[in-house]
Amino acid sequence: MSNWFIRIENLSVHIMTAISMPICSGEKACSMPSSCAIVLRNVSLPEGRVADIGVMDGIVTHVGAAGGPADRTIDCTGLMVLPAAVDMHVHMRGGSQSAKEDWASGSRSALAGGVTVVVDQPNTIPPITTPDALCARVFEAKSHSLCSFAINSGVTFDTPVKAMWSVGAMAFGETFYAPSSYGEAITPEELTTALREIQSCCALATIHAEEIASGEDHDLSSHDRLRSCSGEVQAVRDVGRCNTVGCRLHFCHMSTHASITAAAGLGSVEVTPHHLFLSREQFAPEDTLGKVNPPLRSEQERKNLWGVWDRIDIIASDHAPHTSGEKQVPFEKAPSGIPGVETMVPLLLAAVLEKKIPLADVIRKTSQAPAELLGIPLAGFAPGNRADFSLYPKTAVPIDPDMLHSRCGYSPFAGLPAVFPRTVILGGDVVYDEGEFHPGSPAWFPGKGFFPR
């Protein structure tokens, strides 16, 4: 028996103890369900009718006229009640990067933005490319996260794909077809081999698709030029050619309408709020707060991206905080990445209030579609659904970075209108209410290949 297998055995025991109930697999989350009965009264459902929602043991038990006693009743008159969001693209940092963010601060930021499930990406330090590292990451998250979570596996030339799948990886990637902060690129040959292995597990591969040209990276315009729109399109096509076995693909943070069009038939597509709401013209040329991969595009390209809104499957934040000190350096030395988990849904709801997009689309792209893609239980308004909800007022406020909860302390969205939740419910427990956090029962969602030892 190898040393890493023995260590997995030991880590599995710690994980089971932390979760406080038998480890499960497939579509069931690992958590301790709430015993509290809660009723949400006067909820305006997406189809237009008003109903009461009863919750017990972390699931929706009743939708309709008021029934049964409740330990807590919340009147939702005048509020937008949404199934809480699943942000399937975050970088929660931690460890040696805790100055940027850790699970405690990042999960607070998620809850305060109406997100109750996050999927952590594997380009951590050290990267999540071994079973040891993945199990340790699960234990770290379970020890400190206030929200539910899943952990992805990295993809390198020597990642033991099947072993990662068996210890609970939710998906594989983001897989870097071009390098980014803390992420090394994989060659086409290596990607072809990796996709074959991932497909053999019936797992999902998530792809960071970019093509990088040579040149000086000294401002937002040159950053856009070096990681061009046309290069992103070409990378999508190249990845499609590498997928010789029909592996399920998900393209992360698509930043152009043309790349979304190119991805049609190849896999699902994800877009970030920063590519929808920000353009490089909104920043001073050398403002590093706008430096991100893929880059912020032109104002015209930003508008074009809204033009393919109906083709976007999922909105995810690519929450990637760095410290202010790391950003306050010459442009070429500054890391790419911006915080966004707390502002993702609030920005979209402001667009709903402005009648730019339907509320049903926000629910679909931030909650239902990512849950379906990942294979985790849906949050929603039907009996048996996961009882994760966010309650929002119908008024927008300007984003104030000082009011956000990410450790990095800044936001490129400062001043934009947003609708922040008043109350957030996770597994039937009120975990955020009027700016105050309360204990809950967050869950670890392992991938479908999880095999407890």
BAVEX-879800 format. One record per residue (C-alpha): residue number from 1; chain; x, z, y. Coordinates in steps of 0.25 Angstrom, whole numbers, plus 2048, in hexadecimal, padded with zeros to 3 digits. Last residue first. Example, Ala and Ser with C-alpha at 12.3 -4.5 7.8 and 13.67 -1.06 7.14 Angstrom:
<rs>
+-----+-------+-----+-----+-----+
:   n : chain :   x :   z :   y :
+-----+-------+-----+-----+-----+
:   2 :     A : 837 : 81D : 7FC :
:   1 :     A : 831 : 81F : 7EE :
+-----+-------+-----+-----+-----+
</rs>
This chain:
<rs>
+-----+-------+-----+-----+-----+
:   n : chain :   x :   z :   y :
+-----+-------+-----+-----+-----+
: 453 :     A : 7CE : 80A : 811 :
: 452 :     A : 7C3 : 805 : 81B :
: 451 :     A : 7C2 : 7F6 : 819 :
: 450 :     A : 7BF : 7EF : 827 :
: 449 :     A : 7BC : 7E0 : 825 :
: 448 :     A : 7B0 : 7E0 : 82E :
: 447 :     A : 7B7 : 7E5 : 83A :
: 446 :     A : 7B8 : 7F3 : 83E :
: 445 :     A : 7AE : 7F9 : 849 :
: 444 :     A : 7B3 : 806 : 84D :
: 443 :     A : 7A8 : 80E : 853 :
: 442 :     A : 7A6 : 817 : 85F :
: 441 :     A : 79E : 824 : 85E :
: 440 :     A : 79B : 829 : 86C :
: 439 :     A : 7A0 : 833 : 876 :
: 438 :     A : 79B : 832 : 884 :
: 437 :     A : 7A1 : 82A : 890 :
: 436 :     A : 79B : 82C : 89E :
: 435 :     A : 799 : 821 : 8A9 :
: 434 :     A : 78A : 822 : 8A9 :
: 433 :     A : 789 : 822 : 899 :
: 432 :     A : 794 : 81E : 88F :
: 431 :     A : 794 : 822 : 880 :
: 430 :     A : 785 : 824 : 87E :
: 429 :     A : 784 : 824 : 86F :
: 428 :     A : 77C : 81B : 866 :
: 427 :     A : 788 : 814 : 860 :
: 426 :     A : 78E : 811 : 86E :
: 425 :     A : 784 : 812 : 87A :
: 424 :     A : 789 : 80F : 889 :
: 423 :     A : 782 : 813 : 895 :
: 422 :     A : 783 : 80F : 8A4 :
: 421 :     A : 789 : 802 : 8A1 :
: 420 :     A : 791 : 7FA : 8AB :
: 419 :     A : 78B : 7EE : 8B2 :
: 418 :     A : 796 : 7E6 : 8B9 :
: 417 :     A : 799 : 7DF : 8C6 :
: 416 :     A : 7A7 : 7DA : 8C9 :
: 415 :     A : 7AF : 7E3 : 8D3 :
: 414 :     A : 7BB : 7E6 : 8C9 :
: 413 :     A : 7BB : 7DC : 8BD :
: 412 :     A : 7CA : 7DC : 8BC :
: 411 :     A : 7C9 : 7EA : 8B8 :
: 410 :     A : 7D2 : 7F6 : 8BA :
: 409 :     A : 7D5 : 804 : 8B5 :
: 408 :     A : 7DD : 800 : 8A8 :
: 407 :     A : 7D7 : 80C : 8A1 :
: 406 :     A : 7CA : 805 : 89F :
: 405 :     A : 7BE : 80E : 8A4 :
: 404 :     A : 7B9 : 807 : 8B0 :
: 403 :     A : 7B4 : 80D : 8BD :
: 402 :     A : 7C1 : 80B : 8C4 :
: 401 :     A : 7C0 : 7FC : 8C1 :
: 400 :     A : 7B3 : 7FB : 8C9 :
: 399 :     A : 7AA : 7F0 : 8C4 :
: 398 :     A : 7A0 : 7ED : 8CF :
: 397 :     A : 792 : 7F2 : 8CB :
: 396 :     A : 786 : 7EB : 8C4 :
: 395 :     A : 778 : 7F0 : 8C2 :
: 394 :     A : 76F : 7EF : 8B6 :
: 393 :     A : 773 : 7FC : 8B0 :
: 392 :     A : 77A : 7FB : 8A2 :
: 391 :     A : 777 : 802 : 895 :
: 390 :     A : 781 : 7FF : 88A :
: 389 :     A : 77D : 800 : 87B :
: 388 :     A : 783 : 802 : 86E :
: 387 :     A : 779 : 806 : 863 :
: 386 :     A : 77E : 7FD : 858 :
: 385 :     A : 772 : 7F5 : 853 :
: 384 :     A : 769 : 7FA : 848 :
: 383 :     A : 75C : 7F8 : 84F :
: 382 :     A : 75E : 7ED : 85A :
: 381 :     A : 762 : 7EE : 868 :
: 380 :     A : 771 : 7EC : 867 :
: 379 :     A : 77F : 7EF : 863 :
: 378 :     A : 783 : 7E6 : 857 :
: 377 :     A : 78B : 7EB : 84B :
: 376 :     A : 799 : 7E6 : 84A :
: 375 :     A : 79C : 7D8 : 844 :
: 374 :     A : 7A7 : 7D4 : 84E :
: 373 :     A : 79F : 7C7 : 852 :
: 372 :     A : 792 : 7CE : 852 :
: 371 :     A : 797 : 7DA : 85B :
: 370 :     A : 79D : 7D0 : 864 :
: 369 :     A : 790 : 7C8 : 866 :
: 368 :     A : 787 : 7D3 : 867 :
: 367 :     A : 78E : 7DC : 872 :
: 366 :     A : 795 : 7D5 : 87D :
: 365 :     A : 791 : 7C6 : 87C :
: 364 :     A : 782 : 7C9 : 877 :
: 363 :     A : 77F : 7D4 : 880 :
: 362 :     A : 785 : 7CD : 88C :
: 361 :     A : 77D : 7C0 : 888 :
: 360 :     A : 770 : 7C8 : 887 :
: 359 :     A : 772 : 7CD : 895 :
: 358 :     A : 772 : 7BF : 89A :
: 357 :     A : 77D : 7B9 : 8A3 :
: 356 :     A : 77E : 7B6 : 8B2 :
: 355 :     A : 771 : 7BE : 8B6 :
: 354 :     A : 779 : 7C6 : 8C0 :
: 353 :     A : 775 : 7D3 : 8B8 :
: 352 :     A : 77A : 7CC : 8AC :
: 351 :     A : 788 : 7C9 : 8B3 :
: 350 :     A : 789 : 7D8 : 8B6 :
: 349 :     A : 786 : 7DA : 8A7 :
: 348 :     A : 792 : 7D1 : 8A4 :
: 347 :     A : 79B : 7D9 : 8AD :
: 346 :     A : 796 : 7E6 : 8A7 :
: 345 :     A : 798 : 7E1 : 899 :
: 344 :     A : 7A7 : 7DE : 89A :
: 343 :     A : 7AB : 7E9 : 8A5 :
: 342 :     A : 7AF : 7F4 : 89C :
: 341 :     A : 7B6 : 7EC : 891 :
: 340 :     A : 7BE : 7E4 : 89C :
: 339 :     A : 7CC : 7E8 : 89F :
: 338 :     A : 7D6 : 7DD : 8A2 :
: 337 :     A : 7E1 : 7D6 : 89A :
: 336 :     A : 7EE : 7CF : 89C :
: 335 :     A : 7FB : 7D7 : 89E :
: 334 :     A : 803 : 7D5 : 8AC :
: 333 :     A : 811 : 7D0 : 8AB :
: 332 :     A : 80E : 7C2 : 8B1 :
: 331 :     A : 805 : 7C8 : 8BC :
: 330 :     A : 80F : 7D1 : 8C2 :
: 329 :     A : 80B : 7E0 : 8BF :
: 328 :     A : 7FF : 7E8 : 8C2 :
: 327 :     A : 7F8 : 7E5 : 8B5 :
: 326 :     A : 800 : 7EE : 8AD :
: 325 :     A : 7FF : 7F9 : 8B7 :
: 324 :     A : 7F0 : 7F8 : 8B7 :
: 323 :     A : 7F0 : 7FA : 8A8 :
: 322 :     A : 7EB : 7F0 : 89F :
: 321 :     A : 7DD : 7EE : 899 :
: 320 :     A : 7D9 : 7E3 : 88F :
: 319 :     A : 7CA : 7E3 : 88D :
: 318 :     A : 7C8 : 7D5 : 887 :
: 317 :     A : 7B9 : 7D7 : 88C :
: 316 :     A : 7B1 : 7D0 : 882 :
: 315 :     A : 7A5 : 7C7 : 884 :
: 314 :     A : 7A0 : 7C0 : 878 :
: 313 :     A : 79B : 7B2 : 873 :
: 312 :     A : 79D : 7AA : 880 :
: 311 :     A : 796 : 79C : 87E :
: 310 :     A : 78A : 7A0 : 887 :
: 309 :     A : 794 : 7A4 : 892 :
: 308 :     A : 79A : 796 : 892 :
: 307 :     A : 798 : 794 : 8A1 :
: 306 :     A : 79D : 7A2 : 8A4 :
: 305 :     A : 7AA : 79D : 8A0 :
: 304 :     A : 7A9 : 792 : 8AA :
: 303 :     A : 7A8 : 79C : 8B5 :
: 302 :     A : 7B5 : 7A3 : 8B1 :
: 301 :     A : 7BB : 795 : 8B0 :
: 300 :     A : 7B7 : 792 : 8BE :
: 299 :     A : 7BC : 7A0 : 8C3 :
: 298 :     A : 7CA : 79C : 8BC :
: 297 :     A : 7CE : 7A4 : 8B0 :
: 296 :     A : 7D2 : 7B2 : 8AD :
: 295 :     A : 7DD : 7B1 : 8A2 :
: 294 :     A : 7DB : 7B2 : 893 :
: 293 :     A : 7E2 : 7BC : 894 :
: 292 :     A : 7E1 : 7C5 : 8A0 :
: 291 :     A : 7E7 : 7C7 : 8AE :
: 290 :     A : 7DC : 7CA : 8B8 :
: 289 :     A : 7E1 : 7D8 : 8BB :
: 288 :     A : 7EF : 7D1 : 8BD :
: 287 :     A : 7EB : 7CC : 8CA :
: 286 :     A : 7F6 : 7C1 : 8CD :
: 285 :     A : 7EC : 7B6 : 8D2 :
: 284 :     A : 7E3 : 7C0 : 8DA :
: 283 :     A : 7D6 : 7C1 : 8D1 :
: 282 :     A : 7C8 : 7BB : 8D2 :
: 281 :     A : 7CF : 7AD : 8D0 :
: 280 :     A : 7D3 : 7B1 : 8C2 :
: 279 :     A : 7C5 : 7B1 : 8BD :
: 278 :     A : 7BC : 7BD : 8B9 :
: 277 :     A : 7AE : 7BF : 8B4 :
: 276 :     A : 7AD : 7B7 : 8A7 :
: 275 :     A : 7BC : 7B7 : 8A3 :
: 274 :     A : 7BD : 7C6 : 8A6 :
: 273 :     A : 7B0 : 7C9 : 89F :
: 272 :     A : 7B6 : 7C4 : 892 :
: 271 :     A : 7B2 : 7B8 : 889 :
: 270 :     A : 7B1 : 7B8 : 87A :
: 269 :     A : 7AF : 7AC : 871 :
: 268 :     A : 7AA : 7AA : 863 :
: 267 :     A : 7B1 : 7A0 : 859 :
: 266 :     A : 7B6 : 792 : 857 :
: 265 :     A : 7A9 : 78B : 859 :
: 264 :     A : 7AA : 78B : 868 :
: 263 :     A : 7B7 : 791 : 86C :
: 262 :     A : 7BB : 784 : 874 :
: 261 :     A : 7AE : 787 : 87D :
: 260 :     A : 7B3 : 795 : 87F :
: 259 :     A : 7C0 : 790 : 882 :
: 258 :     A : 7BA : 786 : 88C :
: 257 :     A : 7B2 : 790 : 893 :
: 256 :     A : 7BF : 798 : 896 :
: 255 :     A : 7C3 : 7A7 : 894 :
: 254 :     A : 7C1 : 7AA : 886 :
: 253 :     A : 7C4 : 7B9 : 884 :
: 252 :     A : 7C5 : 7B9 : 874 :
: 251 :     A : 7C1 : 7AE : 86B :
: 250 :     A : 7BB : 7B3 : 85E :
: 249 :     A : 7BE : 7AB : 851 :
: 248 :     A : 7B8 : 7AD : 843 :
: 247 :     A : 7C2 : 7A6 : 839 :
: 246 :     A : 7BE : 798 : 836 :
: 245 :     A : 7CA : 795 : 82C :
: 244 :     A : 7D3 : 78C : 835 :
: 243 :     A : 7D2 : 794 : 841 :
: 242 :     A : 7DF : 78F : 847 :
: 241 :     A : 7D8 : 783 : 84D :
: 240 :     A : 7CE : 78C : 854 :
: 239 :     A : 7D9 : 794 : 85A :
: 238 :     A : 7DF : 788 : 860 :
: 237 :     A : 7D2 : 784 : 866 :
: 236 :     A : 7D1 : 792 : 86C :
: 235 :     A : 7DF : 791 : 871 :
: 234 :     A : 7DD : 783 : 877 :
: 233 :     A : 7D1 : 789 : 87F :
: 232 :     A : 7D9 : 795 : 884 :
: 231 :     A : 7E4 : 78B : 888 :
: 230 :     A : 7DA : 783 : 890 :
: 229 :     A : 7D6 : 78F : 898 :
: 228 :     A : 7E4 : 793 : 89B :
: 227 :     A : 7ED : 79E : 897 :
: 226 :     A : 7F9 : 79A : 8A0 :
: 225 :     A : 7EF : 794 : 8AB :
: 224 :     A : 7E7 : 7A1 : 8AB :
: 223 :     A : 7F3 : 7AA : 8AC :
: 222 :     A : 7F9 : 7A0 : 8B7 :
: 221 :     A : 7EC : 7A2 : 8BF :
: 220 :     A : 7EC : 7B1 : 8BD :
: 219 :     A : 7FA : 7B3 : 8C2 :
: 218 :     A : 809 : 7B2 : 8BE :
: 217 :     A : 809 : 7AD : 8AF :
: 216 :     A : 814 : 7A3 : 8B0 :
: 215 :     A : 813 : 798 : 8A6 :
: 214 :     A : 811 : 794 : 897 :
: 213 :     A : 803 : 791 : 892 :
: 212 :     A : 7FB : 79B : 88A :
: 211 :     A : 7F0 : 797 : 880 :
: 210 :     A : 7E5 : 7A1 : 87E :
: 209 :     A : 7DB : 7A5 : 873 :
: 208 :     A : 7DA : 7B4 : 870 :
: 207 :     A : 7D3 : 7B3 : 863 :
: 206 :     A : 7CA : 7BD : 85B :
: 205 :     A : 7CA : 7BB : 84C :
: 204 :     A : 7BE : 7C0 : 845 :
: 203 :     A : 7BE : 7C4 : 836 :
: 202 :     A : 7B9 : 7BE : 829 :
: 201 :     A : 7C6 : 7C4 : 823 :
: 200 :     A : 7CB : 7B7 : 81E :
: 199 :     A : 7C8 : 7B1 : 82C :
: 198 :     A : 7D2 : 7BB : 831 :
: 197 :     A : 7DC : 7B6 : 828 :
: 196 :     A : 7DA : 7A8 : 82B :
: 195 :     A : 7DA : 7AB : 83A :
: 194 :     A : 7E7 : 7B2 : 838 :
: 193 :     A : 7ED : 7A6 : 832 :
: 192 :     A : 7E8 : 79C : 83D :
: 191 :     A : 7EC : 7A6 : 847 :
: 190 :     A : 7FB : 7A7 : 842 :
: 189 :     A : 7FC : 798 : 842 :
: 188 :     A : 7F6 : 797 : 850 :
: 187 :     A : 800 : 7A2 : 855 :
: 186 :     A : 7FC : 7B0 : 859 :
: 185 :     A : 7FE : 7B5 : 867 :
: 184 :     A : 802 : 7C3 : 86A :
: 183 :     A : 7F9 : 7CD : 871 :
: 182 :     A : 7FD : 7D8 : 879 :
: 181 :     A : 7F8 : 7D1 : 886 :
: 180 :     A : 7F5 : 7C3 : 882 :
: 179 :     A : 7FC : 7B8 : 879 :
: 178 :     A : 7F4 : 7AC : 874 :
: 177 :     A : 7EC : 7A9 : 868 :
: 176 :     A : 7EB : 7B9 : 868 :
: 175 :     A : 7E1 : 7BE : 85D :
: 174 :     A : 7D8 : 7C7 : 864 :
: 173 :     A : 7D8 : 7CA : 859 :
: 172 :     A : 7D3 : 7CC : 84B :
: 171 :     A : 7C5 : 7D3 : 849 :
: 170 :     A : 7BF : 7E0 : 847 :
: 169 :     A : 7CC : 7E6 : 840 :
: 168 :     A : 7C8 : 7F1 : 836 :
: 167 :     A : 7D2 : 7F4 : 82C :
: 166 :     A : 7CF : 7E9 : 822 :
: 165 :     A : 7D0 : 7DE : 82D :
: 164 :     A : 7DD : 7E2 : 831 :
: 163 :     A : 7E2 : 7E2 : 823 :
: 162 :     A : 7DC : 7D4 : 821 :
: 161 :     A : 7E3 : 7CF : 82E :
: 160 :     A : 7F1 : 7D5 : 82B :
: 159 :     A : 7F7 : 7D0 : 839 :
: 158 :     A : 804 : 7C8 : 837 :
: 157 :     A : 802 : 7BC : 840 :
: 156 :     A : 7FB : 7C4 : 84A :
: 155 :     A : 7EC : 7C7 : 84B :
: 154 :     A : 7E7 : 7D5 : 851 :
: 153 :     A : 7DC : 7DC : 84B :
: 152 :     A : 7D0 : 7E0 : 853 :
: 151 :     A : 7CB : 7EE : 855 :
: 150 :     A : 7BC : 7F3 : 856 :
: 149 :     A : 7B6 : 7FD : 85F :
: 148 :     A : 7AB : 806 : 863 :
: 147 :     A : 7AC : 80D : 870 :
: 146 :     A : 7B2 : 81B : 875 :
: 145 :     A : 7BF : 817 : 86E :
: 144 :     A : 7CA : 822 : 86C :
: 143 :     A : 7CC : 826 : 85E :
: 142 :     A : 7C4 : 81A : 858 :
: 141 :     A : 7CD : 811 : 860 :
: 140 :     A : 7DA : 817 : 85C :
: 139 :     A : 7D5 : 817 : 84D :
: 138 :     A : 7D1 : 809 : 84E :
: 137 :     A : 7DF : 805 : 854 :
: 136 :     A : 7E6 : 80D : 849 :
: 135 :     A : 7DF : 805 : 83F :
: 134 :     A : 7E2 : 7F8 : 846 :
: 133 :     A : 7F1 : 7FB : 847 :
: 132 :     A : 7F3 : 7FF : 839 :
: 131 :     A : 7EB : 7F3 : 834 :
: 130 :     A : 7F5 : 7EA : 83C :
: 129 :     A : 7F4 : 7E0 : 847 :
: 128 :     A : 7ED : 7E9 : 852 :
: 127 :     A : 7F8 : 7E8 : 85C :
: 126 :     A : 801 : 7F3 : 860 :
: 125 :     A : 7FE : 7F4 : 86B :
: 124 :     A : 7F1 : 7ED : 86C :
: 123 :     A : 7EE : 7DE : 86A :
: 122 :     A : 7E3 : 7E2 : 860 :
: 121 :     A : 7D6 : 7E0 : 868 :
: 120 :     A : 7CC : 7EC : 868 :
: 119 :     A : 7BD : 7E8 : 866 :
: 118 :     A : 7B4 : 7F1 : 86E :
: 117 :     A : 7A6 : 7F7 : 86B :
: 116 :     A : 79E : 7FF : 875 :
: 115 :     A : 79F : 7F6 : 882 :
: 114 :     A : 796 : 7FA : 88D :
: 113 :     A : 7A0 : 7FA : 898 :
: 112 :     A : 7A2 : 809 : 899 :
: 111 :     A : 7A3 : 809 : 889 :
: 110 :     A : 7AF : 7FF : 88A :
: 109 :     A : 7B6 : 806 : 895 :
: 108 :     A : 7B5 : 813 : 88D :
: 107 :     A : 7BA : 80B : 881 :
: 106 :     A : 7C7 : 807 : 889 :
: 105 :     A : 7CA : 814 : 88E :
: 104 :     A : 7C9 : 81B : 881 :
: 103 :     A : 7CF : 810 : 878 :
: 102 :     A : 7DB : 80E : 882 :
: 101 :     A : 7DE : 806 : 88E :
: 100 :     A : 7EA : 801 : 896 :
:  99 :     A : 7F2 : 80E : 896 :
:  98 :     A : 7EE : 80F : 887 :
:  97 :     A : 7F7 : 803 : 884 :
:  96 :     A : 801 : 80B : 87B :
:  95 :     A : 7F5 : 80F : 872 :
:  94 :     A : 7E8 : 80A : 879 :
:  93 :     A : 7E4 : 7FB : 87C :
:  92 :     A : 7D5 : 7F9 : 87B :
:  91 :     A : 7D6 : 7EA : 87C :
:  90 :     A : 7C8 : 7E5 : 87B :
:  89 :     A : 7C1 : 7D9 : 875 :
:  88 :     A : 7B4 : 7DB : 86D :
:  87 :     A : 7AD : 7E2 : 878 :
:  86 :     A : 7A0 : 7E6 : 871 :
:  85 :     A : 795 : 7E9 : 87B :
:  84 :     A : 78A : 7F3 : 87B :
:  83 :     A : 77C : 7EE : 878 :
:  82 :     A : 776 : 7ED : 886 :
:  81 :     A : 76C : 7F5 : 88D :
:  80 :     A : 76A : 7F0 : 89C :
:  79 :     A : 764 : 7FC : 8A3 :
:  78 :     A : 757 : 7FD : 8AC :
:  77 :     A : 750 : 806 : 8A2 :
:  76 :     A : 75A : 80A : 897 :
:  75 :     A : 755 : 819 : 896 :
:  74 :     A : 75F : 820 : 88C :
:  73 :     A : 759 : 82A : 882 :
:  72 :     A : 762 : 834 : 87B :
:  71 :     A : 760 : 83C : 86E :
:  70 :     A : 755 : 834 : 86B :
:  69 :     A : 747 : 836 : 864 :
:  68 :     A : 740 : 82A : 85D :
:  67 :     A : 73A : 81D : 863 :
:  66 :     A : 739 : 816 : 870 :
:  65 :     A : 734 : 808 : 86F :
:  64 :     A : 73D : 7FD : 86A :
:  63 :     A : 74B : 7FD : 864 :
:  62 :     A : 74E : 807 : 859 :
:  61 :     A : 75A : 80B : 851 :
:  60 :     A : 766 : 806 : 859 :
:  59 :     A : 773 : 80B : 852 :
:  58 :     A : 77D : 816 : 855 :
:  57 :     A : 776 : 821 : 84D :
:  56 :     A : 769 : 820 : 854 :
:  55 :     A : 765 : 817 : 85F :
:  54 :     A : 757 : 813 : 865 :
:  53 :     A : 755 : 808 : 86F :
:  52 :     A : 749 : 808 : 878 :
:  51 :     A : 743 : 7FA : 87C :
:  50 :     A : 741 : 7F1 : 887 :
:  49 :     A : 73E : 7E2 : 884 :
:  48 :     A : 746 : 7D7 : 88A :
:  47 :     A : 74D : 7D0 : 87F :
:  46 :     A : 75A : 7D7 : 883 :
:  45 :     A : 754 : 7E5 : 882 :
:  44 :     A : 751 : 7ED : 88E :
:  43 :     A : 753 : 7FB : 889 :
:  42 :     A : 748 : 805 : 88D :
:  41 :     A : 74D : 811 : 886 :
:  40 :     A : 75B : 812 : 87F :
:  39 :     A : 759 : 81D : 874 :
:  38 :     A : 764 : 825 : 86E :
:  37 :     A : 764 : 82D : 861 :
:  36 :     A : 772 : 834 : 85F :
:  35 :     A : 778 : 834 : 851 :
:  34 :     A : 783 : 82B : 855 :
:  33 :     A : 78A : 823 : 84B :
:  32 :     A : 798 : 826 : 847 :
:  31 :     A : 7A0 : 81A : 847 :
:  30 :     A : 7A6 : 80E : 83E :
:  29 :     A : 79E : 802 : 841 :
:  28 :     A : 797 : 7FA : 837 :
:  27 :     A : 798 : 7EB : 836 :
:  26 :     A : 7A2 : 7EA : 82C :
:  25 :     A : 7AA : 7F7 : 828 :
:  24 :     A : 7A8 : 806 : 828 :
:  23 :     A : 7B1 : 812 : 829 :
:  22 :     A : 7AA : 81F : 825 :
:  21 :     A : 7A7 : 828 : 830 :
:  20 :     A : 7AE : 830 : 83B :
:  19 :     A : 7B5 : 824 : 841 :
:  18 :     A : 7C2 : 82C : 844 :
:  17 :     A : 7C3 : 830 : 835 :
:  16 :     A : 7C1 : 822 : 830 :
:  15 :     A : 7CC : 81D : 83A :
:  14 :     A : 7D5 : 828 : 835 :
:  13 :     A : 7D3 : 825 : 827 :
:  12 :     A : 7D5 : 816 : 82A :
:  11 :     A : 7E2 : 819 : 830 :
:  10 :     A : 7E7 : 81F : 824 :
:   9 :     A : 7E3 : 814 : 81B :
:   8 :     A : 7E9 : 80A : 825 :
:   7 :     A : 7F6 : 811 : 825 :
:   6 :     A : 7F7 : 80F : 816 :
:   5 :     A : 7F4 : 801 : 818 :
:   4 :     A : 7FF : 800 : 822 :
:   3 :     A : 809 : 806 : 819 :
:   2 :     A : 806 : 7FC : 80E :
:   1 :     A : 800 : 800 : 800 :
+-----+-------+-----+-----+-----+
</rs>
